[in-house]
Structures are given as structure tokens and as C-alpha cells.
Amino acid sequence: MGAGGKSFHYGNGGRRGNPGDATFLTEWSFGATRDRLVEIITDVHPFVVNWEEMTEIDLEGKGAGSVARLKEFLPKLVEVNL
């Protein structure tokens, strides 16, 4: 790894470390996923004010790495095109 690079380790793996690091990374990952989903939904439907009523969305080619939290934003979602 080059100078100034950072290394993250999941779990302890027999090394000393802060177990909170895994929690931090998990929270960061969920936050990044949430932010990316908001960005994508806004790009796909910029004029929809009430996301809670949407039943379908087309995310094909939008770079959604994960849709794990999509139902939080679109609770009535029935169909997703990935």
C-alpha cells in the first residue's frame, strides 16, 4: 500500500484492534448506501414529491450498488427494474 493509504480490517483476526471499527464501517456502509439511493431516486424521479406512494421504479444502469434499504424510501414499491 502506498504512502498515506489507509487499511481497514473487518473483525479482529487475532490482531489487536478496536472492535468498534467494524461497527463504524457497517454504519458508514449503510449511510453511503442510503445517500446513493436518495441520489438515484431523485435523479430518476426529480419531480415526485411523495416517494411513499411510488409503486415502481427503473434503476437499470443507474449504478445502484445495493437496494437493501430501498423500501425505507419507497414503502409501497412493488416493481424494480435493475
N, C-alpha and C positions, 0 to 999 in steps of 0.2 A: 504494500500500500504506500502511496506517495506521501510526501511531507504534507502535513496539515489534514490528512484524511482522518475520518472517524470510523471506529469499528463498534458495532453493536452486537451483542451476544444474547440470544434468547435462552433463558434458563440459566442454571448455574454451571452445569457441565463439569463439576469438580473444581471450578475456579472460584476464587473469592470474587464477590461482586454484590451489588445491591439488587435484591430480588425485586425491588420496585422498578428497576429498569424495564422488565418485561411488562409490567402494568403500564408504565409510561408509553412504551411502544405500541401496546394494544390500544390505548386511548388515543394516541396520535393517529394510528391507522384508521380507527373508526371516525375520527374527526376529519381526516383527509377524504375518506370515502363520502362522508356526509357533504362536505364542501363541494366535491366534484359532482355529486348527484344534483345538488342545488344549481350549480353552474349549467349542467346539461339540460335539466328541466327548463330552466329559464331560457336557454338558447333554443330549445325545441318549441316551446310554447311561451314566447315573450309577452303575450297579451292576456294570458289566462291569469286571473286574479285568484280564483278559488280552486287550488290544486286538489282539495279534498273531494271534489266532485268528478275528477277525471277518472275514466274507466279504462282508457288505453293510451299507450304512448309508443312511439317508434324511436328506439335508441340505436338502431343499426348504424354502424360506422361513427358513432359519437365518442368512442373511447372510454366507455364506462367499464372500468376495471372490475367493478363489483356493483351489484344491485341489491346487496344484502339488506340495506336499510330503506329501500325504495318505498315500501308500504307505509313507512312512517310519514312520508310526504304525500303519498297517493293512496290513502286507505281503501278506496273503492276500486282500485286497479284490478282489472280482470285480464287484460291482454297486454303483453310487452313484446315488441319485435326487437330482438337483439341481433 
